[in-house]
Amino acid sequence: MFTGKRILITGGSGSWGNELTTQLLEKDPEEIRILSRGEFAQVTMKRKFNDDRLTFIIGDVRNYSSLKKAFRNIDHIFHLAALKHVPICEDQPLEALETNVKGTKNVIKAAIANDVTKVIDVSTDKAVDPLNFYGMTKAIGERLIIHANKISDYTKFICIRAGNVLGTAGSVVPFFIDTIKRFNNITLTDKRMTRFFTTLSNAIGLLFKAAEKSIGGETFVEQMPSFKLTDLAQVLIEKYGNENTEVIEIGSRPGEKIDEVLVSKYEVPNAYEYDDDYYLVLPFLYIDGLKDYYKDYNLKKVKFDEYNSRIRLCDKEKLRELLKLGGFID
């Protein structure tokens, strides 16, 4: 579906954007536009790819007029731009609101104005039963994206939800490795914590699944392995530490959960096993033709009461395999 198409990625100069661009270029698009605020990141990315199909645009999703111009003649949009760091969003909630909510509203409005075919919004497990301000803004963003299908006769809007992606900017694995190397310790806010993890390559696969298979209004959720953070710490200490490396518990930060959730108990009545890799969540909001479309698929209802990061914990061996895939251990 991407051959000969024009694609735009908001927040496209980050980790997700780089991997998405790598995989999209293999699908022979006519053009990929990278829209972000990071001048240096764009220069680095331009030198890295050295591909005439890439166009770089300095812009901000907070600015509707710049989005409207950037979206001209675009077929598909991947909306990655967001403020994502939980403590920063807690300390500066108005900034998170401007980017994650107003920015998403602007993306919707500009996409409809330009007759974009599909918009795929990247959300997070923290949007489910949100405790922190980041999660709250992403939950509102999800609702705006799904609702946009009711105000557009042409553009279709879809959400994907993922947990922690290994190797992305600010993610926990590079942070743990760095603290081991610099201070010979790892700091955990709470040793009871569990988290979902996936590789960047798998996460991009979820984006493609949503783009290719959706008709508008769905939320696709990756079936992700989950782990204890104490196990993650121990595996990384085995690789990068020594017998004196400490794990220091410092107490939970504002807005942190012990376990994360990808499908809430309230969504379970509308949640289905799409295939072996993904769940599908249909909205409570009525979208003409959506539920009838999936009736023909004869999808099975999910078997859990809530899809949280504690119900299917994987062992350290599975964790080592995932870290090898991510290139963090050999």
C-alpha positions as CSV (number, residue, x, y, z in Angstrom):
1,M,0.0,0.0,0.0
2,F,3.0,2.3,0.3
3,T,4.4,1.9,-3.3
4,G,4.4,5.2,-5.0
5,K,2.7,7.0,-2.0
6,R,3.6,10.1,-0.1
7,I,3.9,9.5,3.6
8,L,4.5,12.0,6.5
9,I,5.8,11.2,9.9
10,T,5.2,13.6,12.8
11,G,8.0,13.5,15.3
12,G,9.9,11.6,12.6
13,S,13.5,12.3,13.6
14,G,13.4,10.2,16.8
15,S,14.0,6.5,17.3
16,W,10.6,5.4,16.0
17,G,10.9,7.7,13.0
18,N,14.3,6.4,12.0
19,E,13.3,2.8,12.1
20,L,9.9,3.5,10.4
21,T,11.7,5.4,7.7
22,T,14.2,2.6,7.2
23,Q,11.4,0.1,6.7
24,L,9.2,2.4,4.6
25,L,12.0,3.1,2.1
26,E,12.1,-0.7,1.4
27,K,8.4,-0.4,0.3
28,D,9.2,2.0,-2.6
29,P,7.3,5.2,-1.6
30,E,7.4,8.3,-3.8
31,E,8.2,10.6,-0.8
32,I,8.6,10.5,3.0
33,R,8.3,13.8,4.8
34,I,9.9,14.0,8.2
35,L,8.3,16.7,10.4
36,S,9.9,17.5,13.7
37,R,11.3,20.3,15.9
38,G,14.8,18.8,16.1
39,E,17.1,20.6,13.6
40,F,20.2,18.6,14.6
41,A,18.3,15.3,14.6
42,Q,17.0,16.1,11.1
43,V,20.5,16.9,9.8
44,T,21.8,13.7,11.3
45,M,19.0,11.7,9.8
46,K,19.5,13.3,6.4
47,R,23.2,12.4,6.3
48,K,22.4,8.9,7.6
49,F,19.9,8.0,4.9
50,N,21.2,10.2,2.0
51,D,18.0,9.4,0.0
52,D,16.3,11.9,-2.3
53,R,12.9,10.5,-1.4
54,L,13.2,12.1,2.1
55,T,12.0,15.6,2.7
56,F,12.7,17.3,6.0
57,I,10.4,19.9,7.5
58,I,11.0,21.8,10.7
59,G,7.6,22.1,12.3
60,D,5.5,21.6,15.4
61,V,2.2,19.8,15.8
62,R,1.1,22.7,18.0
63,N,1.0,24.9,14.9
64,Y,-2.0,24.1,12.7
65,S,-1.1,26.3,9.8
66,S,2.3,24.7,9.4
67,L,0.7,21.2,9.5
68,K,-1.9,22.2,6.9
69,K,0.9,23.2,4.6
70,A,3.1,20.1,5.3
71,F,0.2,17.7,4.8
72,R,-0.5,18.8,1.2
73,N,-0.6,15.8,-1.2
74,I,0.1,13.3,1.5
75,D,-1.5,9.8,1.4
76,H,-0.7,8.4,4.9
77,I,0.4,10.0,8.2
78,F,2.1,8.3,11.1
79,H,1.6,10.5,14.1
80,L,4.5,9.9,16.5
81,A,5.1,13.4,17.9
82,A,4.5,13.6,21.7
83,L,6.0,14.6,25.0
84,K,6.5,11.2,26.5
85,H,8.6,11.5,29.7
86,V,6.4,10.9,32.7
87,P,8.1,13.2,35.2
88,I,8.4,16.1,32.7
89,C,4.7,15.8,31.9
90,E,3.9,15.8,35.6
91,D,6.1,18.9,36.2
92,Q,4.9,20.8,33.0
93,P,1.4,19.5,32.3
94,L,0.4,22.5,30.2
95,E,3.2,21.7,27.8
96,A,2.1,18.1,27.6
97,L,-1.4,19.2,27.0
98,E,-0.4,21.5,24.1
99,T,1.6,18.8,22.3
100,N,-0.3,15.6,23.1
101,V,-3.8,16.9,22.9
102,K,-3.9,20.2,21.0
103,G,-1.2,18.8,18.6
104,T,-3.3,15.7,17.9
105,K,-6.3,17.9,17.3
106,N,-4.3,19.9,14.8
107,V,-3.1,16.7,13.0
108,I,-6.7,15.6,12.7
109,K,-7.9,18.9,11.4
110,A,-5.0,19.3,8.9
111,A,-5.4,15.7,7.7
112,I,-9.1,16.1,6.9
113,A,-8.4,19.4,5.2
114,N,-5.9,17.7,2.9
115,D,-7.9,14.5,2.2
116,V,-5.2,12.3,3.7
117,T,-6.2,8.7,3.3
118,K,-5.1,7.3,6.7
119,V,-3.7,8.6,9.9
120,I,-2.1,6.1,12.3
121,D,-1.7,7.4,15.8
122,V,0.9,5.9,18.1
123,S,-0.3,5.6,21.7
124,T,1.0,3.9,24.9
125,D,0.0,1.5,27.6
126,K,0.0,4.6,29.9
127,A,-3.1,5.8,28.2
128,V,-5.1,2.9,29.7
129,D,-6.6,3.7,33.1
130,P,-4.1,6.6,33.2
131,L,-2.6,7.6,36.5
132,N,-0.1,10.2,35.2
133,F,-0.6,13.3,33.2
134,Y,1.2,11.9,30.2
135,G,-1.2,8.9,30.1
136,M,-4.2,11.2,30.5
137,T,-3.1,13.3,27.5
138,K,-2.5,10.2,25.4
139,A,-5.9,8.8,26.5
140,I,-7.6,12.0,25.3
141,G,-5.5,11.8,22.1
142,E,-6.8,8.3,21.5
143,R,-10.4,9.4,21.9
144,L,-9.9,12.4,19.5
145,I,-8.4,10.1,16.9
146,I,-11.2,7.5,17.1
147,H,-13.9,10.2,17.1
148,A,-12.3,11.8,14.0
149,N,-13.8,9.0,12.0
150,K,-17.3,10.5,12.7
151,I,-16.4,13.9,11.3
152,S,-14.6,12.8,8.1
153,D,-16.1,11.1,5.1
154,Y,-12.8,10.3,3.6
155,T,-9.8,10.3,6.0
156,K,-9.6,7.2,8.3
157,F,-8.1,7.3,11.7
158,I,-6.6,4.4,13.6
159,C,-4.7,3.9,17.0
160,I,-2.0,1.5,17.9
161,R,-0.9,0.9,21.5
162,A,2.5,-0.3,22.6
163,G,4.4,-0.7,25.8
164,N,8.1,0.0,26.3
165,V,10.1,-0.1,23.1
166,L,13.8,-1.2,23.6
167,G,16.3,1.4,22.6
168,T,14.1,4.4,22.1
169,A,15.2,7.8,23.4
170,G,14.8,7.8,27.2
171,S,13.9,4.1,27.5
172,V,15.0,2.2,30.5
173,V,17.5,-0.3,29.0
174,P,20.0,2.3,27.8
175,F,19.6,4.1,31.1
176,F,20.3,1.0,33.1
177,I,23.4,0.2,31.0
178,D,24.7,3.7,31.4
179,T,24.3,3.8,35.2
180,I,26.0,0.4,35.5
181,K,29.0,1.7,33.5
182,R,29.2,5.1,35.2
183,F,28.2,4.3,38.8
184,N,28.2,0.5,39.1
185,N,24.6,0.5,40.2
186,I,21.0,0.5,39.0
187,T,18.3,2.6,40.5
188,L,14.8,1.1,40.6
189,T,11.9,3.2,41.8
190,D,10.0,0.1,43.0
191,K,11.2,-3.5,42.9
192,R,7.7,-4.8,42.4
193,M,7.3,-3.1,39.0
194,T,6.6,-5.0,35.8
195,R,6.6,-3.6,32.3
196,F,5.8,-4.6,28.7
197,F,8.7,-4.6,26.3
198,T,9.1,-5.1,22.6
199,T,11.8,-4.4,19.9
200,L,11.6,-1.3,17.7
201,S,11.3,-3.6,14.7
202,N,8.2,-5.3,16.2
203,A,6.7,-2.0,17.1
204,I,7.0,-0.8,13.5
205,G,5.3,-4.1,12.4
206,L,2.3,-3.0,14.5
207,L,2.2,0.3,12.6
208,F,2.2,-1.4,9.3
209,K,-0.5,-3.9,10.4
210,A,-2.7,-1.0,11.5
211,A,-2.1,0.9,8.2
212,E,-2.7,-2.0,5.9
213,K,-5.6,-3.8,7.6
214,S,-7.7,-1.1,9.3
215,I,-10.8,0.6,8.0
216,G,-11.0,3.4,10.6
217,G,-11.9,3.4,14.3
218,E,-9.8,0.4,15.5
219,T,-7.1,0.3,18.1
220,F,-4.5,-2.4,17.5
221,V,-2.6,-3.7,20.5
222,E,0.6,-5.8,20.3
223,Q,0.7,-9.0,22.3
224,M,3.9,-8.0,24.1
225,P,6.1,-10.0,26.6
226,S,6.3,-8.5,30.0
227,F,9.0,-8.8,32.7
228,K,9.9,-7.9,36.2
229,L,12.2,-4.9,36.3
230,T,14.3,-6.7,38.9
231,D,14.9,-9.4,36.3
232,L,15.9,-6.8,33.7
233,A,18.3,-5.3,36.2
234,Q,19.9,-8.7,37.0
235,V,20.3,-9.7,33.3
236,L,22.0,-6.4,32.5
237,I,24.2,-6.6,35.6
238,E,25.4,-10.1,34.4
239,K,26.5,-8.5,31.1
240,Y,27.8,-5.1,32.2
241,G,28.3,-5.2,35.9
242,N,30.2,-7.2,38.5
243,E,29.8,-8.7,42.0
244,N,29.7,-5.2,43.5
245,T,27.0,-3.8,41.3
246,E,24.1,-2.7,43.4
247,V,20.3,-2.4,42.8
248,I,19.1,0.6,44.7
249,E,15.4,1.2,45.4
250,I,14.6,4.9,45.5
251,G,10.8,5.0,45.7
252,S,8.1,5.5,43.0
253,R,8.0,8.8,41.1
254,P,4.7,10.8,40.8
255,G,2.4,9.1,38.3
256,E,4.2,5.7,38.2
257,K,2.2,2.4,38.2
258,I,3.5,-0.9,39.6
259,D,2.0,-2.7,36.6
260,E,1.0,-1.3,33.2
261,V,-2.1,-2.1,31.2
262,L,-2.6,-2.5,27.5
263,V,-6.3,-3.5,27.5
264,S,-8.5,-2.3,30.4
265,K,-11.2,-4.3,32.0
266,Y,-13.7,-1.8,30.6
267,E,-12.5,-2.5,27.0
268,V,-12.6,-6.3,27.3
269,P,-16.2,-6.6,26.0
270,N,-15.0,-5.0,22.7
271,A,-11.6,-6.6,22.6
272,Y,-10.7,-9.5,20.2
273,E,-7.9,-11.8,19.2
274,Y,-7.0,-10.4,15.8
275,D,-4.2,-12.9,15.1
276,D,-1.3,-14.5,16.9
277,D,0.5,-11.2,17.4
278,Y,-2.2,-8.5,17.9
279,Y,-5.4,-7.8,19.8
280,L,-8.1,-5.5,18.3
281,V,-10.1,-3.1,20.4
282,L,-13.3,-1.6,18.9
283,P,-14.6,1.6,20.3
284,F,-17.7,2.1,22.5
285,L,-18.4,5.0,20.1
286,Y,-20.6,4.0,17.2
287,I,-18.8,4.3,13.9
288,D,-20.9,3.3,10.9
289,G,-20.0,-0.1,9.5
290,L,-17.1,-0.8,11.8
291,K,-18.6,-3.6,13.9
292,D,-20.4,-5.1,10.9
293,Y,-17.1,-5.3,9.0
294,Y,-15.4,-7.3,11.7
295,K,-18.4,-9.7,12.2
296,D,-17.3,-11.4,9.0
297,Y,-13.9,-12.1,10.5
298,N,-15.4,-14.3,13.3
299,L,-12.8,-13.0,15.7
300,K,-12.6,-14.6,19.1
301,K,-13.2,-12.5,22.2
302,V,-10.1,-12.1,24.5
303,K,-9.8,-14.6,27.4
304,F,-8.5,-12.2,30.0
305,D,-10.3,-9.8,32.4
306,E,-7.6,-7.2,31.9
307,Y,-4.3,-7.3,29.8
308,N,-1.7,-6.1,32.3
309,S,2.0,-6.6,32.6
310,R,1.7,-9.1,35.5
311,I,-0.6,-11.7,34.1
312,R,1.9,-13.3,31.6
313,L,5.3,-12.6,33.1
314,C,8.2,-14.1,31.1
315,D,11.4,-15.5,32.5
316,K,15.0,-14.2,32.3
317,E,15.8,-16.5,29.3
318,K,13.0,-14.9,27.3
319,L,14.3,-11.5,28.4
320,R,17.8,-12.3,27.2
321,E,16.4,-13.3,23.8
322,L,14.6,-10.0,23.5
323,L,17.7,-8.0,24.6
324,K,19.7,-9.9,22.0
325,L,17.2,-9.0,19.3
326,G,17.5,-5.4,20.4
327,G,21.3,-5.5,20.2
328,F,21.9,-4.8,23.9
329,I,23.6,-8.1,24.7
330,D,25.3,-10.7,22.6
